[in-house]
Amino acid sequence: MRLKNPAVWRDQMARAENCVCRVVIGDRPAGTGFVAGPGLLITNYHVIEDAGNRPIHAEFGYRMTTDGKLETGRRYEVLPAPVFTRPYSQVDLQYPKPHSPSADELDLAVLEVAGKPELDLVDEHPRATLVPARVPRLSPGDLVTIIQHPLGETLQFAYERVIEVNDNQTRVTYKVQTQGGSSGSPCFDADWNLVAIHHGGDPRSGTAIGEFNEGIPIATIRAGLPPELATRLGWV
């Protein structure tokens, strides 16, 4: 890994962090998401799968300050009809997987947010959006960082190494620690490029921390988007 400028690295992390939110369904946190385009939020399909008629909100800035004070952040209403969804695979619930998930089993939900959270000023900068690197790379041994709301708690992050990418590039496993509520979190490489979306863990573990966690590579997600949505997101 090459040497890095710490000031640039900290700024990149702060900008990535500001794009991440809690997904709240009704009055309970259900997962994590992030601003992925103008007025658009990405999370996992399974996070909103059973929302029914309950309201969904994206809550940004729910975090602890350096002096231990809680910031409650700001909530935005999520519009009822998803812009785009793709389900997870039933093999995601099995160990070992009998076969790889297909390229359209992305466990993905793109949601429209009322208002423009990407224009909020955070630490004197617009929040902006998360855009994948042109050619995001994921290889065994690569460092991955996940910014998340585990168990619906304040914003946290964890990092560890990639274990493997499956044969058709639809899943990546890693040792990064996550918990329930982390689903939908963005995964970054060592340069804060968006490389995957976290969606689950070791299906043998139940509510405990298992031997691995799992995400959907962002290159596979981008390839599965309709062209007009990819353009709207700015992921072209």
N, C-alpha and C positions, 0 to 999 in steps of 0.2 A: 504494500500500500504506500502510495507516494506521500511526501510531506504536505501538510496543509496549513493555510493561514488561519489561526484560531479565531480572529475577528470575523473573517468571511464565514467560517464554519458556524459560529454562533448565530450570525445573522440569518444564514440559511435555515438553521434549526428553528429560530424564532418565527420566521415566515411560514414554515411548514406547520408548526404548532398552531398558529393562529387560524389555519384553515380547518382544523379538526373540531368536531362538535359531539355532544351527546345527542342521541336520538331518543326522544321522550314520547311514549305512546300513552295517551290518557294522562295519568299522574305518575307514571313509573318510567324510569330509564330502561331502554330495551337494547341499546347497542351504541355503536359509534359510527360516525359518518364524516364526510369532508366536502368542502366546496370544490366542485370539479369543473365548473363553468359558470357563466353569468346566470345567476338565479337557479343553479342546479346543484343538487346534493347527491352524492353516491353513498350507498351503504349496501349491506347484503340483503338479498331477497328474503332470507329466513327471518331477518330482524322485523320486517313489516308484514310478513305473511299472514299473521293472525290478528292484524290491527282492527279489522272489521270497520265499524263506524266511529271508532275512537279517534280523537284528534291526534295528529302527529306534530311535534315541534322539533326544531333543530336548535340546540342551546350551545352557543359559543362562549368561551371564556370562563367556563366553570372550572376553577383552578385555585391552587393555593399560591400565595405570594411568597417571596423569599423570607418575609418576616412572619410567616405562619397565618396570615389572614385569608379568609375565604372570599373569593370573588365569585359572585353568582352568575355573572355574565348576562347575556341577552338572548331571548328566545325569538325564533322566527316560525311562523306558521308554515307547515308543509301542505301543499294543495292535495286534495283527496286522491285524484287519479294519477298514478305513476306515469312518468313519461316513457319509461322502458323497463321491462323486467325480464330476467331469465332465471329459471329455477336452479336449485342445487341438484346434485345427483344422488340417487338412493345409495350408490356405492360409497358416498362420503360417510355414511353411517355404519360402515362395515370395516372390520380389520381381520385379515388383510383385504384390500380391495380386490374383488375378483377380476376387475378390468378397470381401465382408466376412464374417468368421466369424459363425455364427449365435449367437443369444442363449444357447444351452445349451452352446456350446463354450468353456468357462470356464477350462480348464487348472487345475482346482481340486481339492484334496484336503483334507477335514476329517478330522482324526485324533483319536483319543482317547488321552489321556496318563494313565498310571498315576501316582497321586499328585495333588497339587493345586499345580502350580507357580504358579498365580495368587495363592496365599496366602503364598509365600515373602517374607520381609522383605528388601528391598534398599534400602540406605541409609536404614534405619529406616521404610520404607514397604512395605506389601504390593505385590507386583508388579502385581496387577490384570490387566485385559484390555484389548485394543484394540477400541473400539466406533466404527463410522463416525458421522460427523456425520449429522444428520437429512436434510439435502440437500447432499451433497458436490458441490462444483463443480469442474469441470475445463474450462478454456478455453485456447486458444492464448495463450502468453505468461505463464501462471500459473507461479509457482515451485513446484517439486516437490522434496522431499527423500526419499532412499531410505536407510534404515538396513539394513545388509547384512553378509554374510560372504563377500566376494569371494574366489574360489579357496579357500574353506574357512578363510580367515585370520581373525584377530581382528576384532571388530566395528568397522565403519567406516561412514561416511556420505558421501554426495555430493549435490549439489543443482544444478539447472539449470531450464530453462524447458520448458513443454509446447510441442510443435510443433503437434499437431492431435489431435482426437478424430474417429474415423471416423463414417460416416454413420448407422450403427445403434447407436452408443455401446458397441460391444463391445471396442474397442481404443483405447488412447491412446499416442501416441508422444511422446518427450521426448529431450532432449540429456543427461540425467543419466548419468554414467559408471557402468557396472556391468561385471562379468566373470562367467565361469562360477562357479557357487556362489552367485550373487546371486538366482537364481530362487526365488520365494516370498517375497521381501522386501516389507514394507509400504512404501507410498508415502504421503507426507503433504503437505498444503498448508502455507502459511506460518503457520498457527495450530495445527499438529500434529494436524489432523483426518485420519483415515484416508480416502484418496480412491481408491486403486488398489492392486493387487498386481502387482509386477514379474514378468514371466515370460519375457522373451527380448529379443533384439536383432536387428540388421540381418542377415537370413539370408545376405547376400552376404559377410559378414565372416569366417566360420569362427570361429577362436579369437581373432581380432584384435578391436580395438575398432572398431565400425562407425560409420556416420553418425547412427544413432539407436538408441534402445532403446524397449521397448514393455511396457505393462502392461494389465491388465484393470480397467476402472473398477469401483469398489466398489459403485456403485449398480446396475450390471448383475449383479454377483455376488449382491447381496442380493435382487434381484428373482427370481433363479433358485433360491433356497434353498426347500426345503419349509417350510411354515409352522411345523411343530413344531421343526425345526432352527433356524430364525430365532429362535424363542422361547427355545430352549435357549441360544443364543449371546447373547441379549439384544439382537439386531439388529432389533427391531420398533419 
